[in-house]
Amino acid sequence: MPGPPTILAASDFPEEITGLLSAAEADSCGVCIREKRAEAFEIADQWFAPGTRVRIEGEEGWRVLSGGEMELYFGPASETAPGLSFRFHTADAHLVGIEPEDFTDPELAARILARPPEELGGEMLEIIPFVYGDGASFLFDSRQNRLQVQCRILDRNAVIKP
């Protein structure tokens, strides 16, 4: 039986997840908000199942989210509140419920966090389970209208793109 899929490019992610979350944020109907979020979460659970590996290819790359908590995103450099981010964890900085085997190497984490905002990373991520999330691997931050997918960074020798 094959394992979870590898996502090869940011353009592969379904825009309907962030579209539904944005539509929910703009809605004034409480029931509609819950329904739209539930639909977005259902799609996100399919795309971001624990074990799924994510690599950005081509001209795209991972950016470190300014002010984030060890979070990566893809998109324009000026984006301060993306609708989707990927949070990695170390033994010294992790959410309760993240298992030690899902931590990112602390040296790799420090190297990624130290890179300038204009540099793009080519790291491969693996989606990890998060038992206290809104889905199998993610949290939803309603204040920032952002889905934060929990992950660990797999490859140490990722090419950093200028």
Buried (B, 14 or more C-beta within 10 A) or exposed (E): EEEBEEBEBBEEBEEEBBEBBBBBEEBEEEEEBEBBBEBBBEBBBEBBBBEBBBBBEEEBBBBBBEEBEBBBBBBEEEEEBBBBBBBBBBEEBBBEEBEEEBBBBEEBBEBBBEBEEEBBBBBBBBBBBBEEBBBBBBBBEEEBBBBBBBBBBBEEEBEBBE
